Amino acid sequence: MGITLEQRNESSVICLEGAIGIASAAELKTTLLDSLTSGNAVRVALDQCADLDVTAVQLLWAAVREAKTSGVAFALDGQVQEPVIAALKDAGFEAFLVTV
């Protein structure tokens, strides 16, 4: 389980691995904020993510809102596993389930 950040020339890629939940909420929040304040496009790679709890989904939702407000491109990336798809759909994130 983990959260890693890869800073690239024009984008920040946040890789989520394993089950992401309340135990990693502070780390996810900090990583999302750091990525958004860079001004670069933000991609969240979900191909290694096994599950998202409501806390993680709320943080992603808040990041999407902040990205829109600040004009930063934000997208979910990678082959998304079924439990993650279900969590995102339950939270109304169907529009973000597009592989970049």
C-alpha positions in Angstrom: 0.0 0.0 0.0 1.4 3.4 -0.8 1.3 6.8 -2.5 4.1 8.0 -4.6 4.5 11.2 -6.6 6.5 11.5 -9.8 7.2 15.1 -10.9 7.6 15.2 -14.7 8.3 18.2 -17.0 4.7 19.1 -17.6 2.7 16.9 -15.2 2.6 15.4 -11.7 1.7 11.7 -11.6 0.4 10.4 -8.3 0.5 6.6 -8.1 -1.8 4.9 -5.7 -1.0 1.3 -4.7 -3.1 -1.2 -2.7 -6.0 -0.1 -0.5 -6.1 3.6 0.0 -8.1 4.7 3.0 -8.3 6.7 6.2 -4.8 5.5 7.3 -3.2 7.2 4.3 -5.6 10.2 4.1 -3.1 12.8 5.4 -0.4 11.6 3.0 -2.9 11.6 0.0 -4.1 15.1 0.9 -0.5 16.4 1.1 0.4 14.8 -2.2 -2.6 16.1 -4.0 -2.1 19.6 -2.6 1.6 19.6 -3.6 0.7 18.4 -7.1 -2.0 21.0 -7.6 0.1 23.9 -6.4 2.8 23.0 -8.9 0.6 24.3 -11.7 1.3 21.3 -13.8 -1.3 18.8 -15.0 -2.2 16.2 -12.4 -2.7 12.5 -13.2 -3.7 9.9 -10.6 -2.6 6.4 -11.6 -5.0 3.9 -10.3 -3.8 0.7 -12.1 -2.1 -0.6 -8.8 -4.9 0.6 -6.5 -7.0 -2.3 -5.1 -9.6 -0.2 -3.3 -10.5 3.4 -2.3 -12.6 4.2 0.8 -14.9 7.1 1.2 -12.1 9.3 2.6 -9.9 8.8 -0.5 -12.8 9.4 -2.8 -13.6 12.6 -1.0 -10.0 13.8 -1.3 -10.0 13.1 -5.0 -13.3 14.9 -5.3 -11.9 17.9 -3.5 -8.8 17.8 -5.7 -10.9 17.8 -8.9 -12.8 20.9 -7.6 -9.6 22.7 -6.7 -8.1 21.8 -10.1 -11.1 23.2 -11.9 -11.0 26.4 -9.8 -7.3 26.9 -10.5 -7.3 25.9 -14.1 -5.1 22.8 -13.6 -5.8 19.7 -15.7 -6.7 16.7 -13.6 -7.3 13.1 -14.8 -7.5 9.5 -13.5 -5.1 7.2 -15.3 -4.4 3.5 -15.7 -6.4 0.3 -15.8 -8.9 0.7 -12.9 -9.8 -2.4 -10.9 -13.5 -3.2 -10.2 -13.6 -2.2 -6.5 -12.2 1.2 -7.4 -14.6 1.6 -10.2 -17.5 0.8 -7.9 -16.3 3.3 -5.2 -15.9 6.0 -7.8 -19.3 5.4 -9.4 -20.9 5.4 -6.0 -19.4 8.9 -5.5 -20.4 10.2 -8.9 -17.0 10.0 -10.5 -18.1 8.1 -13.7 -16.8 11.0 -15.9 -13.3 10.6 -14.6 -13.0 6.9 -15.4 -11.2 7.6 -18.6 -7.8 6.1 -19.2 -5.4 8.7 -20.4 
